[in-house]
Amino acid sequence: MMYGYSGGGDWFGHTLFGGFFMIIVWVAVIFFVVWVVRELSTGSRNSGGRTDGGKAALDILKERYAKGELTKEQFESMKKEIERS
């Protein structure tokens, strides 16, 4: 009798699925690291009054004023608020 020997089929099955799941784990880890780096870099980009589209808040305010969406008083008030932050 040979203890621990199961004919080789089980060993191949465990190795195959173990390797497959290990690849999935590494892909998930790499994806997570890339996601964290992108979030951190996006956070630093948005801190300068920029929106997700890359326009500065003051530029958007000027566009809204030019379209007539804001009065002069509203524009000046919002402009002062943006320049303070």
Biopython code that builds the backbone (N, CA, C, O; Angstrom):
import numpy as np
from Bio.PDB.StructureBuilder import StructureBuilder

atoms = [
    (1, "MET", "N", (0.818, -1.184, 0.000)),
    (1, "MET", "CA", (0.000, 0.000, 0.000)),
    (1, "MET", "C", (0.861, 1.246, 0.000)),
    (1, "MET", "O", (1.865, 1.318, 0.708)),
    (2, "MET", "N", (0.473, 2.210, -0.781)),
    (2, "MET", "CA", (1.185, 3.473, -0.836)),
    (2, "MET", "C", (0.257, 4.563, -0.297)),
    (2, "MET", "O", (-0.747, 4.912, -0.918)),
    (3, "TYR", "N", (0.606, 5.073, 0.834)),
    (3, "TYR", "CA", (-0.207, 6.135, 1.429)),
    (3, "TYR", "C", (0.125, 7.473, 0.774)),
    (3, "TYR", "O", (1.282, 7.769, 0.477)),
    (4, "GLY", "N", (-0.912, 8.269, 0.557)),
    (4, "GLY", "CA", (-0.702, 9.583, -0.016)),
    (4, "GLY", "C", (-0.617, 9.601, -1.529)),
    (4, "GLY", "O", (-0.518, 10.676, -2.121)),
    (5, "TYR", "N", (-0.652, 8.463, -2.160)),
    (5, "TYR", "CA", (-0.600, 8.439, -3.614)),
    (5, "TYR", "C", (-2.000, 8.192, -4.129)),
    (5, "TYR", "O", (-2.635, 7.202, -3.764)),
    (6, "SER", "N", (-2.484, 9.079, -4.972)),
    (6, "SER", "CA", (-3.850, 8.925, -5.469)),
    (6, "SER", "C", (-3.888, 8.778, -6.976)),
    (6, "SER", "O", (-4.913, 9.066, -7.594)),
    (7, "GLY", "N", (-2.844, 8.356, -7.559)),
    (7, "GLY", "CA", (-2.840, 8.100, -8.987)),
    (7, "GLY", "C", (-2.401, 9.281, -9.832)),
    (7, "GLY", "O", (-2.326, 9.146, -11.053)),
    (8, "GLY", "N", (-2.111, 10.414, -9.250)),
    (8, "GLY", "CA", (-1.601, 11.554, -10.010)),
    (8, "GLY", "C", (-2.676, 12.493, -10.515)),
    (8, "GLY", "O", (-2.380, 13.659, -10.776)),
    (9, "GLY", "N", (-3.901, 12.043, -10.662)),
    (9, "GLY", "CA", (-4.963, 12.901, -11.180)),
    (9, "GLY", "C", (-5.287, 14.041, -10.236)),
    (9, "GLY", "O", (-5.495, 15.168, -10.684)),
    (10, "ASP", "N", (-5.333, 13.778, -8.961)),
    (10, "ASP", "CA", (-5.653, 14.833, -8.005)),
    (10, "ASP", "C", (-4.553, 15.888, -7.948)),
    (10, "ASP", "O", (-4.840, 17.081, -7.840)),
    (11, "TRP", "N", (-3.313, 15.460, -8.019)),
    (11, "TRP", "CA", (-2.208, 16.405, -7.964)),
    (11, "TRP", "C", (-2.275, 17.383, -9.141)),
    (11, "TRP", "O", (-2.064, 18.583, -8.961)),
    (12, "PHE", "N", (-2.563, 16.888, -10.319)),
    (12, "PHE", "CA", (-2.658, 17.752, -11.495)),
    (12, "PHE", "C", (-3.843, 18.706, -11.353)),
    (12, "PHE", "O", (-3.733, 19.882, -11.700)),
    (13, "GLY", "N", (-4.959, 18.219, -10.852)),
    (13, "GLY", "CA", (-6.135, 19.070, -10.685)),
    (13, "GLY", "C", (-5.895, 20.187, -9.695)),
    (13, "GLY", "O", (-6.277, 21.329, -9.948)),
    (14, "HIS", "N", (-5.272, 19.881, -8.575)),
    (14, "HIS", "CA", (-5.001, 20.911, -7.578)),
    (14, "HIS", "C", (-3.994, 21.919, -8.104)),
    (14, "HIS", "O", (-4.139, 23.118, -7.863)),
    (15, "THR", "N", (-3.008, 21.470, -8.795)),
    (15, "THR", "CA", (-1.999, 22.372, -9.338)),
    (15, "THR", "C", (-2.608, 23.285, -10.388)),
    (15, "THR", "O", (-2.315, 24.481, -10.416)),
    (16, "LEU", "N", (-3.440, 22.740, -11.238)),
    (16, "LEU", "CA", (-4.059, 23.530, -12.298)),
    (16, "LEU", "C", (-4.951, 24.606, -11.714)),
    (16, "LEU", "O", (-4.824, 25.772, -12.086)),
    (17, "PHE", "N", (-5.849, 24.248, -10.811)),
    (17, "PHE", "CA", (-6.759, 25.244, -10.255)),
    (17, "PHE", "C", (-6.047, 26.171, -9.280)),
    (17, "PHE", "O", (-6.395, 27.348, -9.183)),
    (18, "GLY", "N", (-5.072, 25.669, -8.568)),
    (18, "GLY", "CA", (-4.298, 26.517, -7.675)),
    (18, "GLY", "C", (-3.572, 27.606, -8.436)),
    (18, "GLY", "O", (-3.554, 28.760, -8.008)),
    (19, "GLY", "N", (-2.982, 27.254, -9.547)),
    (19, "GLY", "CA", (-2.295, 28.234, -10.388)),
    (19, "GLY", "C", (-3.264, 29.242, -10.984)),
    (19, "GLY", "O", (-2.960, 30.432, -11.069)),
    (20, "PHE", "N", (-4.426, 28.764, -11.394)),
    (20, "PHE", "CA", (-5.445, 29.642, -11.967)),
    (20, "PHE", "C", (-5.913, 30.662, -10.934)),
    (20, "PHE", "O", (-6.017, 31.852, -11.230)),
    (21, "PHE", "N", (-6.191, 30.194, -9.733)),
    (21, "PHE", "CA", (-6.644, 31.107, -8.687)),
    (21, "PHE", "C", (-5.533, 32.049, -8.237)),
    (21, "PHE", "O", (-5.809, 33.186, -7.854)),
    (22, "MET", "N", (-4.314, 31.605, -8.276)),
    (22, "MET", "CA", (-3.195, 32.476, -7.940)),
    (22, "MET", "C", (-3.080, 33.603, -8.960)),
    (22, "MET", "O", (-2.799, 34.743, -8.593)),
    (23, "ILE", "N", (-3.292, 33.297, -10.221)),
    (23, "ILE", "CA", (-3.271, 34.332, -11.258)),
    (23, "ILE", "C", (-4.385, 35.340, -11.003)),
    (23, "ILE", "O", (-4.167, 36.546, -11.120)),
    (24, "ILE", "N", (-5.568, 34.859, -10.659)),
    (24, "ILE", "CA", (-6.692, 35.750, -10.366)),
    (24, "ILE", "C", (-6.359, 36.660, -9.181)),
    (24, "ILE", "O", (-6.662, 37.853, -9.212)),
    (25, "VAL", "N", (-5.742, 36.108, -8.149)),
    (25, "VAL", "CA", (-5.369, 36.907, -6.981)),
    (25, "VAL", "C", (-4.366, 37.988, -7.371)),
    (25, "VAL", "O", (-4.517, 39.140, -6.963)),
    (26, "TRP", "N", (-3.348, 37.639, -8.151)),
    (26, "TRP", "CA", (-2.348, 38.628, -8.547)),
    (26, "TRP", "C", (-2.943, 39.707, -9.449)),
    (26, "TRP", "O", (-2.588, 40.880, -9.330)),
    (27, "VAL", "N", (-3.838, 39.318, -10.343)),
    (27, "VAL", "CA", (-4.508, 40.311, -11.199)),
    (27, "VAL", "C", (-5.320, 41.264, -10.329)),
    (27, "VAL", "O", (-5.317, 42.471, -10.568)),
    (28, "ALA", "N", (-6.014, 40.738, -9.325)),
    (28, "ALA", "CA", (-6.798, 41.581, -8.426)),
    (28, "ALA", "C", (-5.902, 42.527, -7.638)),
    (28, "ALA", "O", (-6.242, 43.697, -7.459)),
    (29, "VAL", "N", (-4.766, 42.037, -7.167)),
    (29, "VAL", "CA", (-3.836, 42.882, -6.406)),
    (29, "VAL", "C", (-3.291, 44.000, -7.298)),
    (29, "VAL", "O", (-3.246, 45.157, -6.880)),
    (30, "ILE", "N", (-2.882, 43.665, -8.509)),
    (30, "ILE", "CA", (-2.352, 44.664, -9.434)),
    (30, "ILE", "C", (-3.429, 45.685, -9.786)),
    (30, "ILE", "O", (-3.156, 46.884, -9.828)),
    (31, "PHE", "N", (-4.650, 45.218, -10.037)),
    (31, "PHE", "CA", (-5.763, 46.120, -10.343)),
    (31, "PHE", "C", (-5.999, 47.084, -9.180)),
    (31, "PHE", "O", (-6.207, 48.278, -9.397)),
    (32, "PHE", "N", (-5.967, 46.572, -7.954)),
    (32, "PHE", "CA", (-6.182, 47.401, -6.776)),
    (32, "PHE", "C", (-5.096, 48.465, -6.643)),
    (32, "PHE", "O", (-5.394, 49.624, -6.355)),
    (33, "VAL", "N", (-3.848, 48.081, -6.851)),
    (33, "VAL", "CA", (-2.739, 49.031, -6.746)),
    (33, "VAL", "C", (-2.874, 50.121, -7.808)),
    (33, "VAL", "O", (-2.684, 51.300, -7.509)),
    (34, "VAL", "N", (-3.196, 49.746, -9.030)),
    (34, "VAL", "CA", (-3.366, 50.722, -10.104)),
    (34, "VAL", "C", (-4.521, 51.664, -9.771)),
    (34, "VAL", "O", (-4.421, 52.872, -9.983)),
    (35, "TRP", "N", (-5.617, 51.110, -9.250)),
    (35, "TRP", "CA", (-6.772, 51.919, -8.881)),
    (35, "TRP", "C", (-6.409, 52.933, -7.795)),
    (35, "TRP", "O", (-6.791, 54.100, -7.882)),
    (36, "VAL", "N", (-5.677, 52.493, -6.779)),
    (36, "VAL", "CA", (-5.284, 53.398, -5.687)),
    (36, "VAL", "C", (-4.397, 54.512, -6.216)),
    (36, "VAL", "O", (-4.586, 55.674, -5.857)),
    (37, "VAL", "N", (-3.439, 54.180, -7.058)),
    (37, "VAL", "CA", (-2.537, 55.188, -7.614)),
    (37, "VAL", "C", (-3.324, 56.202, -8.453)),
    (37, "VAL", "O", (-3.078, 57.405, -8.366)),
    (38, "ARG", "N", (-4.260, 55.720, -9.255)),
    (38, "ARG", "CA", (-5.054, 56.630, -10.083)),
    (38, "ARG", "C", (-5.928, 57.533, -9.226)),
    (38, "ARG", "O", (-6.064, 58.720, -9.520)),
    (39, "GLU", "N", (-6.520, 56.988, -8.173)),
    (39, "GLU", "CA", (-7.353, 57.798, -7.288)),
    (39, "GLU", "C", (-6.526, 58.869, -6.593)),
    (39, "GLU", "O", (-6.967, 60.012, -6.477)),
    (40, "LEU", "N", (-5.344, 58.518, -6.136)),
    (40, "LEU", "CA", (-4.498, 59.491, -5.474)),
    (40, "LEU", "C", (-4.041, 60.586, -6.436)),
    (40, "LEU", "O", (-3.997, 61.759, -6.065)),
    (41, "SER", "N", (-3.704, 60.211, -7.663)),
    (41, "SER", "CA", (-3.261, 61.215, -8.623)),
    (41, "SER", "C", (-4.420, 62.086, -9.076)),
    (41, "SER", "O", (-4.220, 63.275, -9.326)),
    (42, "THR", "N", (-5.617, 61.542, -9.191)),
    (42, "THR", "CA", (-6.789, 62.320, -9.561)),
    (42, "THR", "C", (-7.135, 63.289, -8.445)),
    (42, "THR", "O", (-7.532, 64.424, -8.711)),
    (43, "GLY", "N", (-6.991, 62.858, -7.205)),
    (43, "GLY", "CA", (-7.267, 63.727, -6.075)),
    (43, "GLY", "C", (-6.357, 64.944, -6.055)),
    (43, "GLY", "O", (-6.806, 66.045, -5.737)),
    (44, "SER", "N", (-5.110, 64.765, -6.384)),
    (44, "SER", "CA", (-4.187, 65.893, -6.387)),
    (44, "SER", "C", (-4.449, 66.807, -7.580)),
    (44, "SER", "O", (-4.208, 68.010, -7.489)),
    (45, "ARG", "N", (-4.925, 66.278, -8.669)),
    (45, "ARG", "CA", (-5.253, 67.097, -9.824)),
    (45, "ARG", "C", (-6.473, 67.964, -9.559)),
    (45, "ARG", "O", (-6.525, 69.109, -10.009)),
    (46, "ASN", "N", (-7.451, 67.441, -8.840)),
    (46, "ASN", "CA", (-8.681, 68.180, -8.593)),
    (46, "ASN", "C", (-8.533, 69.212, -7.501)),
    (46, "ASN", "O", (-9.438, 70.027, -7.322)),
    (47, "SER", "N", (-7.454, 69.222, -6.770)),
    (47, "SER", "CA", (-7.336, 70.125, -5.635)),
    (47, "SER", "C", (-7.110, 71.574, -6.057)),
    (47, "SER", "O", (-7.253, 72.467, -5.222)),
    (48, "GLY", "N", (-6.770, 71.842, -7.289)),
    (48, "GLY", "CA", (-6.511, 73.207, -7.719)),
    (48, "GLY", "C", (-7.728, 73.892, -8.292)),
    (48, "GLY", "O", (-7.585, 74.735, -9.178)),
    (49, "GLY", "N", (-8.922, 73.566, -7.826)),
    (49, "GLY", "CA", (-10.125, 74.178, -8.351)),
    (49, "GLY", "C", (-10.538, 73.577, -9.677)),
    (49, "GLY", "O", (-11.356, 74.150, -10.397)),
    (50, "ARG", "N", (-9.995, 72.463, -9.991)),
    (50, "ARG", "CA", (-10.328, 71.806, -11.252)),
    (50, "ARG", "C", (-11.456, 70.809, -11.048)),
    (50, "ARG", "O", (-11.591, 70.206, -9.983)),
    (51, "THR", "N", (-12.258, 70.648, -12.083)),
    (51, "THR", "CA", (-13.314, 69.652, -12.050)),
    (51, "THR", "C", (-12.828, 68.421, -12.783)),
    (51, "THR", "O", (-11.709, 68.405, -13.294)),
    (52, "ASP", "N", (-13.657, 67.385, -12.841)),
    (52, "ASP", "CA", (-13.246, 66.147, -13.501)),
    (52, "ASP", "C", (-12.955, 66.357, -14.983)),
    (52, "ASP", "O", (-12.154, 65.618, -15.555)),
    (53, "GLY", "N", (-13.574, 67.331, -15.611)),
    (53, "GLY", "CA", (-13.324, 67.579, -17.022)),
    (53, "GLY", "C", (-12.038, 68.329, -17.280)),
    (53, "GLY", "O", (-11.631, 68.470, -18.433)),
    (54, "GLY", "N", (-11.390, 68.813, -16.245)),
    (54, "GLY", "CA", (-10.132, 69.508, -16.409)),
    (54, "GLY", "C", (-10.272, 71.015, -16.471)),
    (54, "GLY", "O", (-9.260, 71.711, -16.554)),
    (55, "LYS", "N", (-11.492, 71.554, -16.433)),
    (55, "LYS", "CA", (-11.687, 72.993, -16.455)),
    (55, "LYS", "C", (-11.574, 73.540, -15.045)),
    (55, "LYS", "O", (-11.977, 72.899, -14.074)),
    (56, "ALA", "N", (-11.023, 74.725, -14.953)),
    (56, "ALA", "CA", (-10.939, 75.387, -13.657)),
    (56, "ALA", "C", (-12.322, 75.905, -13.287)),
    (56, "ALA", "O", (-13.131, 76.217, -14.161)),
    (57, "ALA", "N", (-12.589, 75.995, -11.992)),
    (57, "ALA", "CA", (-13.897, 76.452, -11.522)),
    (57, "ALA", "C", (-14.187, 77.867, -12.008)),
    (57, "ALA", "O", (-15.326, 78.190, -12.343)),
    (58, "LEU", "N", (-13.167, 78.700, -12.047)),
    (58, "LEU", "CA", (-13.357, 80.070, -12.510)),
    (58, "LEU", "C", (-13.750, 80.110, -13.987)),
    (58, "LEU", "O", (-14.564, 80.941, -14.391)),
    (59, "ASP", "N", (-13.177, 79.221, -14.789)),
    (59, "ASP", "CA", (-13.548, 79.152, -16.205)),
    (59, "ASP", "C", (-15.017, 78.789, -16.371)),
    (59, "ASP", "O", (-15.713, 79.364, -17.208)),
    (60, "ILE", "N", (-15.485, 77.840, -15.579)),
    (60, "ILE", "CA", (-16.890, 77.433, -15.644)),
    (60, "ILE", "C", (-17.788, 78.582, -15.210)),
    (60, "ILE", "O", (-18.835, 78.826, -15.810)),
    (61, "LEU", "N", (-17.368, 79.288, -14.159)),
    (61, "LEU", "CA", (-18.129, 80.434, -13.681)),
    (61, "LEU", "C", (-18.230, 81.509, -14.756)),
    (61, "LEU", "O", (-19.292, 82.096, -14.963)),
    (62, "LYS", "N", (-17.110, 81.763, -15.442)),
    (62, "LYS", "CA", (-17.123, 82.757, -16.525)),
    (62, "LYS", "C", (-18.048, 82.335, -17.660)),
    (62, "LYS", "O", (-18.749, 83.169, -18.234)),
    (63, "GLU", "N", (-18.053, 81.043, -17.987)),
    (63, "GLU", "CA", (-18.946, 80.549, -19.035)),
    (63, "GLU", "C", (-20.411, 80.737, -18.645)),
    (63, "GLU", "O", (-21.230, 81.165, -19.459)),
    (64, "ARG", "N", (-20.731, 80.412, -17.394)),
    (64, "ARG", "CA", (-22.111, 80.571, -16.926)),
    (64, "ARG", "C", (-22.535, 82.040, -16.952)),
    (64, "ARG", "O", (-23.675, 82.352, -17.297)),
    (65, "TYR", "N", (-21.626, 82.936, -16.591)),
    (65, "TYR", "CA", (-21.921, 84.363, -16.628)),
    (65, "TYR", "C", (-22.125, 84.831, -18.068)),
    (65, "TYR", "O", (-23.031, 85.614, -18.352)),
    (66, "ALA", "N", (-21.281, 84.347, -18.968)),
    (66, "ALA", "CA", (-21.399, 84.727, -20.386)),
    (66, "ALA", "C", (-22.708, 84.226, -20.988)),
    (66, "ALA", "O", (-23.272, 84.879, -21.866)),
    (67, "LYS", "N", (-23.196, 83.077, -20.529)),
    (67, "LYS", "CA", (-24.460, 82.538, -21.039)),
    (67, "LYS", "C", (-25.677, 83.255, -20.461)),
    (67, "LYS", "O", (-26.799, 83.084, -20.938)),
    (68, "GLY", "N", (-25.437, 84.060, -19.423)),
    (68, "GLY", "CA", (-26.543, 84.780, -18.804)),
    (68, "GLY", "C", (-27.219, 84.001, -17.690)),
    (68, "GLY", "O", (-28.311, 84.365, -17.255)),
    (69, "GLU", "N", (-26.590, 82.941, -17.227)),
    (69, "GLU", "CA", (-27.167, 82.137, -16.157)),
    (69, "GLU", "C", (-26.997, 82.812, -14.795)),
    (69, "GLU", "O", (-27.715, 82.490, -13.848)),
    (70, "LEU", "N", (-26.046, 83.749, -14.696)),
    (70, "LEU", "CA", (-25.763, 84.421, -13.431)),
    (70, "LEU", "C", (-25.841, 85.922, -13.614)),
    (70, "LEU", "O", (-25.544, 86.450, -14.685)),
    (71, "THR", "N", (-26.249, 86.611, -12.539)),
    (71, "THR", "CA", (-26.191, 88.065, -12.549)),
    (71, "THR", "C", (-24.776, 88.486, -12.190)),
    (71, "THR", "O", (-23.961, 87.670, -11.760)),
    (72, "LYS", "N", (-24.492, 89.784, -12.374)),
    (72, "LYS", "CA", (-23.164, 90.291, -12.059)),
    (72, "LYS", "C", (-22.865, 90.124, -10.571)),
    (72, "LYS", "O", (-21.736, 89.802, -10.200)),
    (73, "GLU", "N", (-23.857, 90.337, -9.723)),
    (73, "GLU", "CA", (-23.664, 90.186, -8.285)),
    (73, "GLU", "C", (-23.348, 88.735, -7.918)),
    (73, "GLU", "O", (-22.458, 88.467, -7.111)),
    (74, "GLN", "N", (-24.084, 87.810, -8.520)),
    (74, "GLN", "CA", (-23.839, 86.385, -8.266)),
    (74, "GLN", "C", (-22.438, 85.996, -8.740)),
    (74, "GLN", "O", (-21.713, 85.278, -8.051)),
    (75, "PHE", "N", (-22.073, 86.482, -9.922)),
    (75, "PHE", "CA", (-20.754, 86.174, -10.474)),
    (75, "PHE", "C", (-19.649, 86.675, -9.552)),
    (75, "PHE", "O", (-18.720, 85.933, -9.233)),
    (76, "GLU", "N", (-19.748, 87.941, -9.121)),
    (76, "GLU", "CA", (-18.712, 88.511, -8.254)),
    (76, "GLU", "C", (-18.629, 87.776, -6.920)),
    (76, "GLU", "O", (-17.537, 87.528, -6.410)),
    (77, "SER", "N", (-19.776, 87.431, -6.362)),
    (77, "SER", "CA", (-19.799, 86.711, -5.088)),
    (77, "SER", "C", (-19.148, 85.335, -5.214)),
    (77, "SER", "O", (-18.336, 84.945, -4.375)),
    (78, "MET", "N", (-19.511, 84.606, -6.262)),
    (78, "MET", "CA", (-18.947, 83.267, -6.478)),
    (78, "MET", "C", (-17.462, 83.343, -6.803)),
    (78, "MET", "O", (-16.686, 82.482, -6.388)),
    (79, "LYS", "N", (-17.069, 84.367, -7.543)),
    (79, "LYS", "CA", (-15.665, 84.551, -7.898)),
    (79, "LYS", "C", (-14.827, 84.761, -6.635)),
    (79, "LYS", "O", (-13.752, 84.178, -6.497)),
    (80, "LYS", "N", (-15.321, 85.594, -5.715)),
    (80, "LYS", "CA", (-14.606, 85.812, -4.455)),
    (80, "LYS", "C", (-14.502, 84.523, -3.661)),
    (80, "LYS", "O", (-13.467, 84.250, -3.052)),
    (81, "GLU", "N", (-15.563, 83.728, -3.662)),
    (81, "GLU", "CA", (-15.568, 82.455, -2.942)),
    (81, "GLU", "C", (-14.527, 81.492, -3.525)),
    (81, "GLU", "O", (-13.819, 80.810, -2.785)),
    (82, "ILE", "N", (-14.445, 81.444, -4.833)),
    (82, "ILE", "CA", (-13.485, 80.542, -5.488)),
    (82, "ILE", "C", (-12.055, 80.998, -5.196)),
    (82, "ILE", "O", (-11.182, 80.174, -4.926)),
    (83, "GLU", "N", (-11.820, 82.296, -5.249)),
    (83, "GLU", "CA", (-10.468, 82.803, -5.038)),
    (83, "GLU", "C", (-10.005, 82.627, -3.598)),
    (83, "GLU", "O", (-8.801, 82.584, -3.345)),
    (84, "ARG", "N", (-10.936, 82.524, -2.647)),
    (84, "ARG", "CA", (-10.566, 82.287, -1.247)),
    (84, "ARG", "C", (-10.113, 80.866, -1.020)),
    (84, "ARG", "O", (-9.268, 80.614, -0.161)),
    (85, "SER", "N", (-10.658, 79.935, -1.775)),
    (85, "SER", "CA", (-10.303, 78.525, -1.527)),
    (85, "SER", "C", (-9.168, 78.041, -2.357)),
    (85, "SER", "O", (-8.774, 76.880, -2.246)),
]
sb = StructureBuilder()
sb.init_structure("model")
sb.init_model(0)
sb.init_chain("A")
sb.init_seg("    ")
for serial, (resi, resn, name, xyz) in enumerate(atoms, 1):
    if name == "N":
        sb.init_residue(resn, " ", resi, " ")
    sb.init_atom(name, np.array(xyz, "f"), 0.0, 1.0, " ", f" {name:<3s}", serial, name[0])
structure = sb.get_structure()
